[in-house]
Amino acid sequence: MKNNSMLNEFILLGLTNSWELEMIFFVIFFLAYISILAGNSLIILIVIFDSHLHSTPMYFLLANLSFLDMTFSTVTVPKKITDFFRERKTISLWGCMTQIFFVHFLGGSEIALLVVMAVDRYVAICKPLQYTTIMNWRILVGSVLLSWFVGFVHTMSQMAFAVTLPFCGPNVIDDVFCDLPLVFTLACTDTYILDLLAIADSGLLSLICFLLLLVSYTIILLTVHRRSSGGLFKALSTLSAHITVVTLFFGPIILIYAWPSSSYAFEKFL
């Protein structure tokens, strides 16, 4: 009975059942995805072909962030876009697991890389004379590899348990892509411990990194303010884009994983 009842696909409910709204969402997501590909590709190409930029630590890290962001989006958005034209939105079991693996691998790497970029800004603003010595190529490459390693360990620590779960009952995921909390609810076994592990792993990783980023920004602003009141505005203008990205990236992640809501509609909205 167990062999005959194992699931081999999941059904994704998507964003809405209205055909008109799905077409509106299709246009929004399609334009957003094209912008993501064009913008990030442009950044990567400019950094590669401009000898001054690819030898500058900040732009080297920015190019790596662009690559992660572009790849991260490609894991979920194309499937999301094509599903707007399908009445039955399905994804295979292993397709779902692959999506989860890369979402957490690339997401974890991006989180770690944002912390590295905050450290880079701290050294550039607070220790400008030692910047090139501290942020040398060995440190830069090592930091990027470390961020990828953090992402790999993060995803493997959860996937090791997820791939062994039996799925034999409901197969409906109330979301636009696969993620661990929703997939755990469909398993034919008690996943309470795994839920706690997912919250501890994803929630604490994002929360701790976010707090580290806030601390680094605070130290930068206080240091600059003590040296020069005019320098504070310059530091704020330098950090404003980074702070905006960090807030938009970490806000939903922390709310979904660190303080999970019982309302999946709210999490899907985020």
C-alpha positions as a Markdown table, in Angstrom:
| # | Residue | x | y | z |
|---|---|---|---|---|
| 1 | Met | 0.0 | 0.0 | 0.0 |
| 2 | Lys | 2.9 | 2.4 | 0.9 |
| 3 | Asn | 4.6 | 1.8 | -2.5 |
| 4 | Asn | 1.4 | 2.4 | -4.4 |
| 5 | Ser | 0.4 | 5.6 | -2.6 |
| 6 | Met | 3.7 | 7.5 | -2.8 |
| 7 | Leu | 3.3 | 10.9 | -4.5 |
| 8 | Asn | 5.4 | 11.9 | -7.5 |
| 9 | Glu | 4.1 | 15.5 | -8.0 |
| 10 | Phe | 2.7 | 18.5 | -6.2 |
| 11 | Ile | 0.0 | 21.0 | -7.2 |
| 12 | Leu | 0.9 | 24.7 | -6.8 |
| 13 | Leu | -2.2 | 26.8 | -6.1 |
| 14 | Gly | -0.4 | 30.0 | -7.4 |
| 15 | Leu | -1.5 | 33.5 | -6.6 |
| 16 | Thr | -5.1 | 33.6 | -7.7 |
| 17 | Asn | -7.8 | 31.6 | -9.5 |
| 18 | Ser | -8.9 | 34.7 | -11.6 |
| 19 | Trp | -7.7 | 34.5 | -15.3 |
| 20 | Glu | -7.7 | 38.3 | -15.5 |
| 21 | Leu | -5.6 | 38.7 | -12.4 |
| 22 | Glu | -3.2 | 36.0 | -13.6 |
| 23 | Met | -2.6 | 37.9 | -16.8 |
| 24 | Ile | -1.9 | 41.0 | -14.8 |
| 25 | Phe | 0.5 | 39.1 | -12.6 |
| 26 | Phe | 2.1 | 37.5 | -15.7 |
| 27 | Val | 3.0 | 41.0 | -17.1 |
| 28 | Ile | 4.3 | 42.1 | -13.8 |
| 29 | Phe | 6.5 | 39.0 | -13.2 |
| 30 | Phe | 7.6 | 38.9 | -16.8 |
| 31 | Leu | 8.8 | 42.5 | -16.8 |
| 32 | Ala | 10.4 | 42.1 | -13.4 |
| 33 | Tyr | 12.3 | 39.0 | -14.5 |
| 34 | Ile | 13.5 | 40.6 | -17.7 |
| 35 | Ser | 14.7 | 43.6 | -15.6 |
| 36 | Ile | 16.5 | 41.2 | -13.2 |
| 37 | Leu | 18.3 | 39.5 | -16.1 |
| 38 | Ala | 19.1 | 42.7 | -17.9 |
| 39 | Gly | 20.2 | 44.7 | -14.9 |
| 40 | Asn | 22.3 | 42.0 | -13.3 |
| 41 | Ser | 23.9 | 41.0 | -16.6 |
| 42 | Leu | 24.8 | 44.6 | -17.3 |
| 43 | Ile | 26.4 | 44.9 | -13.9 |
| 44 | Ile | 28.4 | 41.7 | -14.3 |
| 45 | Leu | 29.6 | 42.6 | -17.9 |
| 46 | Ile | 30.6 | 46.2 | -16.9 |
| 47 | Val | 32.6 | 44.9 | -13.9 |
| 48 | Ile | 34.3 | 42.2 | -16.0 |
| 49 | Phe | 35.3 | 44.5 | -18.9 |
| 50 | Asp | 36.2 | 47.6 | -17.0 |
| 51 | Ser | 39.7 | 47.1 | -15.6 |
| 52 | His | 39.3 | 49.7 | -12.9 |
| 53 | Leu | 36.0 | 48.2 | -11.6 |
| 54 | His | 37.0 | 44.5 | -11.5 |
| 55 | Ser | 40.1 | 45.4 | -9.5 |
| 56 | Thr | 37.9 | 47.2 | -6.9 |
| 57 | Pro | 36.7 | 45.1 | -4.0 |
| 58 | Met | 33.3 | 46.7 | -3.8 |
| 59 | Tyr | 32.5 | 46.1 | -7.5 |
| 60 | Phe | 33.9 | 42.5 | -7.4 |
| 61 | Leu | 31.5 | 41.7 | -4.6 |
| 62 | Leu | 28.7 | 43.5 | -6.4 |
| 63 | Ala | 29.2 | 41.4 | -9.5 |
| 64 | Asn | 29.1 | 38.2 | -7.4 |
| 65 | Leu | 25.9 | 39.5 | -5.7 |
| 66 | Ser | 24.4 | 40.2 | -9.1 |
| 67 | Phe | 25.2 | 36.6 | -10.3 |
| 68 | Leu | 23.6 | 35.1 | -7.1 |
| 69 | Asp | 20.5 | 37.4 | -7.5 |
| 70 | Met | 20.1 | 36.5 | -11.2 |
| 71 | Thr | 20.5 | 32.7 | -10.5 |
| 72 | Phe | 18.3 | 32.9 | -7.4 |
| 73 | Ser | 15.4 | 34.4 | -9.5 |
| 74 | Thr | 15.9 | 31.9 | -12.3 |
| 75 | Val | 15.2 | 29.0 | -10.0 |
| 76 | Thr | 11.6 | 30.1 | -9.3 |
| 77 | Val | 10.4 | 32.9 | -11.6 |
| 78 | Pro | 10.3 | 31.2 | -15.0 |
| 79 | Lys | 8.3 | 28.3 | -13.6 |
| 80 | Lys | 6.0 | 30.9 | -11.9 |
| 81 | Ile | 5.5 | 32.8 | -15.3 |
| 82 | Thr | 4.7 | 29.7 | -17.3 |
| 83 | Asp | 2.2 | 28.5 | -14.6 |
| 84 | Phe | 0.0 | 31.5 | -15.3 |
| 85 | Phe | -1.0 | 29.8 | -18.6 |
| 86 | Arg | -1.7 | 26.5 | -17.0 |
| 87 | Glu | -5.0 | 25.5 | -15.4 |
| 88 | Arg | -3.3 | 22.6 | -13.5 |
| 89 | Lys | 0.0 | 23.9 | -12.0 |
| 90 | Thr | 2.1 | 20.9 | -11.1 |
| 91 | Ile | 5.7 | 20.3 | -10.2 |
| 92 | Ser | 7.4 | 16.9 | -9.8 |
| 93 | Leu | 8.6 | 15.7 | -6.4 |
| 94 | Trp | 12.2 | 15.9 | -7.4 |
| 95 | Gly | 11.6 | 19.2 | -9.2 |
| 96 | Cys | 10.2 | 20.5 | -6.0 |
| 97 | Met | 13.2 | 19.3 | -4.0 |
| 98 | Thr | 15.6 | 20.8 | -6.6 |
| 99 | Gln | 13.8 | 24.1 | -6.2 |
| 100 | Ile | 14.1 | 24.0 | -2.4 |
| 101 | Phe | 17.8 | 23.1 | -2.6 |
| 102 | Phe | 18.7 | 26.0 | -4.9 |
| 103 | Val | 16.5 | 28.5 | -3.1 |
| 104 | His | 18.2 | 27.9 | 0.2 |
| 105 | Phe | 21.6 | 27.4 | -1.3 |
| 106 | Leu | 21.6 | 30.7 | -3.3 |
| 107 | Gly | 19.5 | 32.5 | -0.6 |
| 108 | Gly | 22.0 | 31.5 | 2.2 |
| 109 | Ser | 24.9 | 32.5 | 0.0 |
| 110 | Glu | 23.4 | 35.9 | -0.8 |
| 111 | Ile | 22.7 | 36.5 | 2.9 |
| 112 | Ala | 26.4 | 35.7 | 3.8 |
| 113 | Leu | 27.6 | 37.9 | 0.9 |
| 114 | Leu | 25.6 | 40.9 | 2.0 |
| 115 | Val | 27.4 | 40.6 | 5.4 |
| 116 | Val | 30.8 | 40.5 | 3.6 |
| 117 | Met | 29.7 | 43.6 | 1.6 |
| 118 | Ala | 28.8 | 45.4 | 4.9 |
| 119 | Val | 32.3 | 44.6 | 6.2 |
| 120 | Asp | 33.8 | 45.9 | 3.0 |
| 121 | Arg | 31.9 | 49.2 | 3.5 |
| 122 | Tyr | 33.0 | 49.4 | 7.1 |
| 123 | Val | 36.7 | 49.0 | 6.2 |
| 124 | Ala | 36.3 | 51.5 | 3.3 |
| 125 | Ile | 34.7 | 54.2 | 5.4 |
| 126 | Cys | 36.2 | 53.7 | 8.8 |
| 127 | Lys | 39.7 | 52.5 | 7.8 |
| 128 | Pro | 40.3 | 54.1 | 4.4 |
| 129 | Leu | 44.1 | 54.1 | 4.6 |
| 130 | Gln | 44.2 | 50.4 | 5.3 |
| 131 | Tyr | 41.5 | 49.4 | 2.9 |
| 132 | Thr | 43.6 | 48.0 | 0.1 |
| 133 | Thr | 45.7 | 46.1 | 2.6 |
| 134 | Ile | 42.8 | 44.6 | 4.5 |
| 135 | Met | 40.5 | 43.9 | 1.5 |
| 136 | Asn | 43.2 | 42.2 | -0.6 |
| 137 | Trp | 42.4 | 39.6 | -3.3 |
| 138 | Arg | 43.0 | 36.6 | -1.1 |
| 139 | Ile | 40.5 | 37.9 | 1.5 |
| 140 | Leu | 38.0 | 38.8 | -1.2 |
| 141 | Val | 38.1 | 35.4 | -3.0 |
| 142 | Gly | 38.1 | 33.7 | 0.4 |
| 143 | Ser | 35.0 | 35.7 | 1.5 |
| 144 | Val | 33.1 | 34.9 | -1.7 |
| 145 | Leu | 33.9 | 31.2 | -1.4 |
| 146 | Leu | 32.9 | 31.3 | 2.3 |
| 147 | Ser | 29.5 | 32.8 | 1.4 |
| 148 | Trp | 28.9 | 29.9 | -1.0 |
| 149 | Phe | 30.0 | 27.4 | 1.6 |
| 150 | Val | 27.6 | 28.9 | 4.1 |
| 151 | Gly | 24.8 | 28.6 | 1.6 |
| 152 | Phe | 25.7 | 25.0 | 0.8 |
| 153 | Val | 25.9 | 24.0 | 4.5 |
| 154 | His | 22.6 | 25.8 | 5.1 |
| 155 | Thr | 20.7 | 24.0 | 2.4 |
| 156 | Met | 22.2 | 20.6 | 3.0 |
| 157 | Ser | 21.4 | 20.7 | 6.7 |
| 158 | Gln | 17.7 | 20.8 | 5.8 |
| 159 | Met | 17.6 | 18.9 | 2.5 |
| 160 | Ala | 19.2 | 15.9 | 4.2 |
| 161 | Phe | 16.0 | 15.4 | 6.1 |
| 162 | Ala | 13.5 | 16.7 | 3.5 |
| 163 | Val | 14.5 | 14.2 | 0.8 |
| 164 | Thr | 13.8 | 11.2 | 3.1 |
| 165 | Leu | 10.2 | 12.3 | 4.0 |
| 166 | Pro | 7.4 | 10.1 | 2.8 |
| 167 | Phe | 4.6 | 11.9 | 0.8 |
| 168 | Cys | 1.4 | 9.8 | 0.5 |
| 169 | Gly | -1.5 | 12.1 | 1.3 |
| 170 | Pro | -2.4 | 15.7 | 0.2 |
| 171 | Asn | -0.3 | 17.2 | -2.5 |
| 172 | Val | -1.5 | 20.8 | -2.7 |
| 173 | Ile | 1.0 | 23.6 | -2.0 |
| 174 | Asp | -0.6 | 26.9 | -1.3 |
| 175 | Asp | 2.2 | 29.0 | -2.9 |
| 176 | Val | 3.8 | 29.8 | -6.2 |
| 177 | Phe | 7.0 | 27.7 | -5.6 |
| 178 | Cys | 8.2 | 24.9 | -3.3 |
| 179 | Asp | 9.5 | 25.8 | 0.1 |
| 180 | Leu | 10.3 | 23.7 | 3.2 |
| 181 | Pro | 7.5 | 24.9 | 5.7 |
| 182 | Leu | 4.7 | 24.1 | 3.2 |
| 183 | Val | 6.2 | 20.8 | 2.0 |
| 184 | Phe | 6.7 | 19.6 | 5.6 |
| 185 | Thr | 3.0 | 19.9 | 6.2 |
| 186 | Leu | 2.3 | 17.4 | 3.4 |
| 187 | Ala | 4.6 | 14.7 | 4.7 |
| 188 | Cys | 2.9 | 11.5 | 6.1 |
| 189 | Thr | 4.9 | 11.7 | 9.3 |
| 190 | Asp | 5.3 | 14.0 | 12.3 |
| 191 | Thr | 7.5 | 16.9 | 11.2 |
| 192 | Tyr | 7.4 | 19.0 | 14.3 |
| 193 | Ile | 11.1 | 18.6 | 14.9 |
| 194 | Leu | 11.9 | 19.3 | 11.3 |
| 195 | Asp | 9.7 | 22.5 | 11.5 |
| 196 | Leu | 11.8 | 23.6 | 14.5 |
| 197 | Leu | 15.0 | 22.8 | 12.6 |
| 198 | Ala | 13.8 | 24.9 | 9.6 |
| 199 | Ile | 12.9 | 27.8 | 11.8 |
| 200 | Ala | 16.2 | 27.6 | 13.7 |
| 201 | Asp | 18.3 | 27.2 | 10.5 |
| 202 | Ser | 16.7 | 29.7 | 8.1 |
| 203 | Gly | 15.2 | 32.0 | 10.8 |
| 204 | Leu | 18.3 | 32.3 | 13.0 |
| 205 | Leu | 20.7 | 32.6 | 10.0 |
| 206 | Ser | 18.7 | 35.5 | 8.5 |
| 207 | Leu | 18.1 | 37.1 | 11.9 |
| 208 | Ile | 21.7 | 36.9 | 13.1 |
| 209 | Cys | 23.1 | 38.2 | 9.8 |
| 210 | Phe | 20.5 | 41.0 | 9.8 |
| 211 | Leu | 21.6 | 42.0 | 13.3 |
| 212 | Leu | 25.2 | 41.9 | 12.3 |
| 213 | Leu | 24.4 | 44.2 | 9.3 |
| 214 | Leu | 22.6 | 46.7 | 11.6 |
| 215 | Val | 25.5 | 46.7 | 14.0 |
| 216 | Ser | 28.0 | 47.3 | 11.2 |
| 217 | Tyr | 25.9 | 50.2 | 9.8 |
| 218 | Thr | 25.6 | 51.7 | 13.2 |
| 219 | Ile | 29.3 | 51.6 | 13.9 |
| 220 | Ile | 30.0 | 53.1 | 10.4 |
| 221 | Leu | 27.6 | 56.0 | 11.0 |
| 222 | Leu | 28.8 | 56.7 | 14.6 |
| 223 | Thr | 32.4 | 56.6 | 13.5 |
| 224 | Val | 31.8 | 59.0 | 10.6 |
| 225 | His | 29.7 | 61.3 | 12.7 |
| 226 | Arg | 32.4 | 61.6 | 15.3 |
| 227 | Arg | 35.0 | 62.6 | 12.6 |
| 228 | Ser | 32.9 | 65.0 | 10.6 |
| 229 | Ser | 29.2 | 66.0 | 10.5 |
| 230 | Gly | 29.5 | 66.5 | 6.7 |
| 231 | Gly | 30.8 | 63.0 | 6.3 |
| 232 | Leu | 27.7 | 61.6 | 7.8 |
| 233 | Phe | 25.6 | 62.6 | 4.8 |
| 234 | Lys | 28.2 | 61.1 | 2.4 |
| 235 | Ala | 28.2 | 57.8 | 4.4 |
| 236 | Leu | 24.4 | 57.7 | 4.3 |
| 237 | Ser | 24.3 | 58.2 | 0.6 |
| 238 | Thr | 26.9 | 55.5 | 0.2 |
| 239 | Leu | 25.0 | 53.0 | 2.4 |
| 240 | Ser | 21.4 | 53.9 | 1.4 |
| 241 | Ala | 21.2 | 51.5 | -1.5 |
| 242 | His | 22.7 | 48.7 | 0.5 |
| 243 | Ile | 20.4 | 49.3 | 3.5 |
| 244 | Thr | 17.4 | 49.3 | 1.2 |
| 245 | Val | 18.4 | 46.0 | -0.4 |
| 246 | Val | 19.1 | 44.4 | 3.0 |
| 247 | Thr | 15.7 | 45.6 | 4.4 |
| 248 | Leu | 13.7 | 44.4 | 1.4 |
| 249 | Phe | 15.6 | 41.1 | 1.3 |
| 250 | Phe | 15.7 | 40.2 | 5.0 |
| 251 | Gly | 12.3 | 41.6 | 6.1 |
| 252 | Pro | 10.1 | 38.9 | 4.5 |
| 253 | Ile | 12.6 | 36.2 | 5.2 |
| 254 | Ile | 12.7 | 37.0 | 9.0 |
| 255 | Leu | 8.9 | 37.2 | 9.2 |
| 256 | Ile | 8.4 | 33.9 | 7.3 |
| 257 | Tyr | 11.1 | 31.9 | 9.1 |
| 258 | Ala | 11.9 | 33.5 | 12.4 |
| 259 | Trp | 8.3 | 34.3 | 13.2 |
| 260 | Pro | 6.2 | 32.0 | 11.1 |
| 261 | Ser | 2.6 | 32.9 | 10.7 |
| 262 | Ser | -0.3 | 30.5 | 10.7 |
| 263 | Ser | -1.6 | 32.4 | 7.7 |
| 264 | Tyr | 0.0 | 31.1 | 4.5 |
| 265 | Ala | -1.8 | 33.8 | 2.5 |
| 266 | Phe | 0.2 | 36.4 | 4.4 |
| 267 | Glu | 3.5 | 34.6 | 3.8 |
| 268 | Lys | 2.6 | 34.1 | 0.1 |
| 269 | Phe | 1.9 | 37.9 | -0.1 |
| 270 | Leu | 5.4 | 38.6 | 1.4 |
